Amino acid sequence: MAKITTIIDIGSNSMRMVVLQKSSRFAFHLINETKSRVKISEGCYENNGNLQQLPMDRAFNSLKSFLNISKSLKSRKVICVATSALRDAPNSKVFLSRVKKELGLSIKVINGEKEAYYGGVAAVNLLHNNEFVTIDIGGGSTEFCFIKNGVIEKTISLDIGTVRLNEIFFEKGNIKEAREYIKKNIEKIFELGIDIPQVAVGIGGSIRAVTKVIMKNTSYCLDVLHGYTYNVEEQKDLITKIIDATSTDELKNLGIKKDRFDTIKEGTFIFNSILEELKIKKVITSGVGVREGVYLCDLLRNSNHRFPSNFNVSVRSLLDRFELDSNQSAYYGNNAAKIFEALKPLHNLDDKFKTFLVVSSKLHSIGTSLNFYKVNDNTFNFILNGLNYDFLHTSRVIVAHTIKFSKKSLPTKKDLYEYKELLPSLETMQWMSFMISLNLMINQDFTKPKVEYELDDETLKIKLPEYSFLIESSLDRLEKPNNLNIELL
């Protein structure tokens, strides 16, 4: 696979592009994301599905600009897919031929099931869940991918997109008919004969716009959309307010951005109808979708479109780009696990915290690449915004705070107040702070010493291969939780 790859997704409402760069075999990161509201399907549903000239011109000109960006970024591979608008249009070959002839780009028109599959591949690899249904609301259609135990079971595409329903129903004020149309289409899902999860992963601009309103309304502490989770029942009133808004001023006051005014009411109406019909209780917002799914299917083509077990693309990508020494990072990870296990009778933490401690220990030094001074604070901010994929919001906040309070005094309630809704107890975070601090102090001279740890009552006995004044003097200043004693051997 090319080191830098461009993926373009031509939807009914928007055209989007991502440019992704590999840093190692499976790791990658985003280097560009561009969006253009070309509305290629505008007017087509009232004209027997035929694409109209002005929207086709907008799409062509946007594609030309997208390819200029891709070329400037030295992308060696471009994959372009088109969804509902082009697969439904009788005259789509007019547009496809022009793009091929004048821009040299071959557009792959994918069917609804393939579109749903790509969304499922992105979600199952880049979100921290194994059982859910993806709901991807587009301009012409909505795709569903059902995932159980991390495996894609079924996919289905229904003709209930925002632009389609707007032209057929909403512009004419036929709201009741629109609801009946959606309900009738959703019956096809029940005919699949599968168990419907109570958790939905929401994909697409309309669903992300709704999530932003919810986050603003709840004063959520983390400015991260991907992975944000909410209970449907708790947000019913807010969702209804968006649907019932009678002016753009009302939408603006709710937190809807101007570029969403034309489709947000329809998109929210469709989304709410689906949630009700499928009896969904919880929604996880996805910042990834078809584009990332296309990329992953190419990247993981020899591994059934799944990352290896225990592989996290965000951690690996950050280490690839910013770690100072891979051997040192590996040592810190291994030593963190040893310290955690030795102290387990005292801290009694779940094993998930061992994973957090290992990740924190490996990533603690990446902020040095930005600035040696204030390295903990640099890394803290970097982690909050850099662990983009396959991490719960709680997980990334725990990792960030563990790093922030390494080689420092134990955190206090005041230190954790801003993110308290996503953090565990103060005692837990103090243990995490202590364990990473101990880990870093043991290897201050970067010799990767072979250390043995043994807990004797409330005394942690540390057997070093040779005496180190640097370690001894540092440990004397290290704040310890719960009257823990440390003895160097």
N, C-alpha and C positions, 0 to 999 in steps of 0.2 A: 504494500500500500504506500502511496506517495506520502512524503513527510508532511506536506501541507495540502489539505484537501478542501475544496469548496463544495458545499451542498446548497442547492437552490430549490425552494419549494414554491410552486406557483399555485396559490389557492384561489378560491372564488373572490375573496375580498382583498387579501393581502398577498404580496410576494415577499418572501423572506430569504435571506442568505446567511449562512454561517461559514466562517473559514476556521478550520481546526488544524492544529499542529501537533504531530506526534512527538513525544519526548522519549519514549522507549516502546517496547513491543506492543503493549496494550494501553499505555497512558497517553493522554492528550489534553490539550487545553484550548480554549476559545481565544482567537486573536482578532476576530472581527464579527460583528453581527449587524446586518443592515435590513431595514424593512421599508417597503413601499406600498402604500394603499392604492394599488392600481385599479381595484374593482373590475377585474377582467370580465366578470359575469354580469356586469351592470346592463340591464335591459334585455338580457337573453331569455329570461323565463317568460317574458311577455311576447317573445318573437320566436316561438317554437324551439327554444333552446339555443338559437344561433348567436354566436358572439358578434357584438357590434364593433364597428370600425374604430371609434374613438377609444373604447377600453382596450382594444388590441394594440393600438398605437401607444397607449400609456404603458402597457406591459412590455412591448418591444423596447421602448426607450429606457425603461427601468432595467431590463435585462442587459442592455448595452452598458449601462453604468455599473451594474453588478460585476460584469466581466472585466471592466477596467479596474475595479477594486481588486478582484481576484488576481489579475495579472500583476498589479503593483505589489501584491503581497507574495509574489512568486509561487503561487499555487500551481502544482503540477497536475492536478486532477480536478475535474469539475463534473459533478453529478447533478443533473437537473430533473426533478420530477414534477408532474402536474397532476392535480386531483380532480375534484368534482366538475368544475367548470369546463375543462377541456375534454374530460371523458364523456360528458353529456352532450357536448355541442356537435351538431351534424357538420358544421363547417370548421372544425378545429384544425383540419389539415392545412387550411389557408395560413393560419398563424404558425403552425409547426414548420411548414415548408419555408416560410419567410425567415424564421429564426435560423433554420439550418443553412439556408442559402447565404444570408447576409452576415450572420454572426458566427457561423460554423459550429453551432451548439445543437446537439441532439437532445430533445426533450423526451423523457420517458413518461408516458401517460399511464398511471397506475390505477388499478381498480379499487373499489372501496374496501375490500377485504385486505388488500395489500397495504393500503393506507392505515387501516386499523392495526395491522400487524406491526408496522413500523412504530406506531405510537406505543404499542405494548412492549416492544423490544427496548425502547428508550426508557420507559417507566420501570420495567423490571430490573434493568441494569443500573439505573441512576437514581432510584429511590430506595429507601430502606424498608421495603414491604414485600411480602410474598403472596398475598391474596387480596385481589381487588379487581374492579372493572375500570378500564380507562374510558372516559367520555371526552371525545374530541369534537367540539362544535365548530364547524367551519361555515363558510358562506353558502355552500350548496348542499352540504350533507353533514351528518354526525356519525362518527365512527366509534365502535365499542370493541374492546378487546378484554376477554375474560381470562384472568390469571389465577391459578390455584397452585399452591406449593411451589411458586416460582416458575411454573410452566404455563405457557399460553395454551388454553383449551379451545377457545372459539373466538372468531372475529365476525363482525357484521357491520354493514354500512347502511344507514337509513337516510332517505331524502328529506331531512328536516334541518337544512341550513338556514342561517339568518337572512341572507340575501334572497334565497328562494322563497321563504315564507313571507318576507316583507313584501315582495312583488305580488305574490299570489293572494295573501290574506291581509296583512297588517295595513298596507296602504289603503285598502278598501274598508278598513274598520271591521273586518270579519274575525274578531278575536275568538269567539266561541267556535267557529269553524276551524280556526288554527289549532285550538286545543284538541278538538276531535280528530283532526288530521294527525297530530303528534301521537295521540293515544292509539290510534289505529295502526300507525307504523310501529310503535313500541311492542304491539302484540307479536310481532315477528321475533322479538327477543325471547318471549316466553315459549314460543314454538321450538326454540333450540333445545329445550329439555335439559337445561343445566341449572345448577344452584347459582343464584345471583348473590354476590357478596354484599355485605352491608357497607363496605368501604369503596368509595369511588376516587379515582385519580383524575382530576380535572385538567384537560389540555385545551389550549386555544386562547385567543385574545379575549373573548367575552368572559370566560371563566376567570382568567387572571385579573381582569378589570374588577370583577365582583370581589375577588380576594383582596385586592388593594383597598377597596372600600371597607371591608371587614377589618383589616389590619389597622386602618386609620381610626375606625370607630372604637376599636378596643384598645387603642394606644399601645399596640404591640411593641415590645422592646427591641426586636431584631428586624432590621431592614432587609429581609431576605424572603423572596416570594417562593422559591423552589422548596418544597417540603412543608410549607405552612399548612397546618391542619386545623379544621374546625368542625364542630358538631352542627349538623344541618338545622336541628330544631332550635338551637340557640340563635341562629342567624336568620330565621324565617322572616321576622319583621323587617329587617334591613333589605333582604332580597325582594320582599313585596313592595317596599318603598321605591326601589329602582324600577320595578315593573309598572307601578302606578304613577310614576313621575309624569307630569303634564307639560313640562317645559325644560329647556336646556339649563335654565337657571337652577331648577331643582336638582337636575343631574349633577351640575357643577358643585352645588352645595353638599351633595352626598360624597363627592370626591371623584366623580367620573371625569376623565380627561376629554378634552375637546374632540380628539380624533376618534373617540368611541361613541359620540352622541348618536351617530346614524345607525348603529347596530346594537347598542348595549341593551335596550329594552327588549328587542326581539331575542337576543342571545340569552338574556337572563330568563325570559319567559320560557324558552326551550329548555334551558338548564333546570329550572324549577319544576317543570312538567316531568322531565326525566327522573329527577330525584324523587318526586312523589310516586310516580308509577312503579319505579324499581325499589321503593322503600329504602333508599340510601340513608344511613344514619351519620356517616362521617365522610368528609371530603378532604383529600390531600391535593394541594395545588402543585402542578408540575410546571417547571420552567423549561422542560424539554418536550419534544414531540417528534413529528415526522422527520424533520431534518436530522436530528440526532439518531433516530432509528435507522435511517438510510446509512448514515456514517458507521454506526455500530455493526450493521449487517455486513458491511464491507470489511471493517476492521476485524470482526470476529467470525468471518465466514468459515473458518476451519474449527470452530469450537461451539457449534450450535447456537451462535449468536448470544452467548453468555460469557461473562468474565470468569476466569478461574475462581474457585472457591477461596474465600478469605482475601480476595484482591479488592483494594479500594482505589479507584482511578484518581480521586482527588489527592490522596496521600502520596501515591506514587508520582503523580505529576509534579507536586510541590517539591518532593525530594529530588526528582530528576533535574529540576530547574534551579533549585536554590540550596540544596544541602552542600556543606563544605567538604565533607569526607564521608563517603558511603560506608566505610568500615566503622567509623566512629558512630554513625547513626545506628548501624546494626548492633553495635555494642550497647549503646544506651537502651535500645529496645529490649535486648536480652536481659540486661541487668535490672531493668525496671520490673520485668516479670518475676525475677528472683526475689527482689525486695518485697513485692506485693505478696507473694506466696509465704515468705518468712513471717510477715506481720499479720497474716490473715486471722489468726486467733484473737488478735486485738481489735482490728478494724472491722472485721466481719462484713466486708463489702462484697456485693455481687460480682461475679467474674467479668461482667461488662465493664466494670471500672478498671480492671486489669488491662483490657483492650484500650481504654481511654488513656491510661497511664503510659502504655507502650507507645501509642501514637504521639502523645504529648512529648515524650522523651526523644523520639526520633525527629520531631519537627521543631524542637525548641530553638534551634540555632538558625532557622531559615531567615529570621529577621536580620541577622548579621549581614546578609547580602545587600540589605538596604542601608543599614547604618549600624555600626558596632555599638554605639552608645544608645541607650534606651532599647536594647535588643528585645527585652521581654515585652515592652509595650508595642514595639514594631510587630513582633510576631503575633501578639494578641489581636491586633487589628487585622493583620493579614489572614489569620485563621478564621475570624468571624466572617470574612468576605471571600475566603479562598477555598474552604472545604465545600465546594459547590455540589458535589454529587454523592449519593449513597450515604448521607449523614443526616440523622434527625437533627432538628434545631437544638434540642437539648444536648445532643452529643457534641456538636461543634462548640456550643457555649461552654460546656464542661472542659473540653480540650483547651480552649482559648484561656479560660481562667486558671487551669492547672499550670499552663506555661507562664502566665502573667505573674503568678505568685511562686515561681521557682526561685530558689536562692534568696528569698525574702522572709520577712516575718509572716506568720500564719495569717491568712485573711480574716477579717472581722465581718460582722453582719453589714456594716456600712460599706465595706468593699464590694460586697455581692449584691447590694440593694437594687441596682439598675436592672439586673438580669435575674432577679430572684424567682420569677415565675418559671424560668427554664432551668434552674439549678437545683441540685439536691440539698440536703441539710448542710448547715455550717460545719458540723463535725466531719461530714464526708469530704467536703472541700478542703478542710484543714489537713486531713490525712493525705489527700492527693497532693497538696502543696508540699507537705513534708517529704513524701516518698520521691517526688521528682527532684526536690532539692538535694536529698541524700544521694540520689543517683548521679546528679551532675557533680557533686563534690567529690565523689569517689574517683571520678575520672578527670580531675582538674588538669593533670599534666598530660592527658591524652595518651597514656601508655596502655590503656585498656586492661587494667589489672584483673587477675583471676581472683575474685572475692567469694568468700563463703559467708553465708548469713545464718545465724541460729538464734531463735527466740527462747530465752530462759526466763519464764515468768513475765516480768515487764521490762526485761533487759534484752536489747538486741545486741548480740555479740557479732562483731564484724572481724573476720580473719583476713588480713591483707597479706600478700606474698612478701612484702617488705615494709618497714616503717616509713611513714610519710608525714613529715611535719606539716606540710601544706594541708593534708586531709585532717590531721588531728586538730590544728588550730581553727579550721573552718567548722568542724563539727562542734567545737566548744561554743560557737556563736549561733548554731542552728537551733531555732525554736522548735520544740518537740510537743506533740499532742499527748494528752492524757497521762502525764507523768512518766512518759516513756524514758528509759535510760539507754544510753549507748556505751558499749565497751569495745575498745579496739584491741585486737589480739595480735 
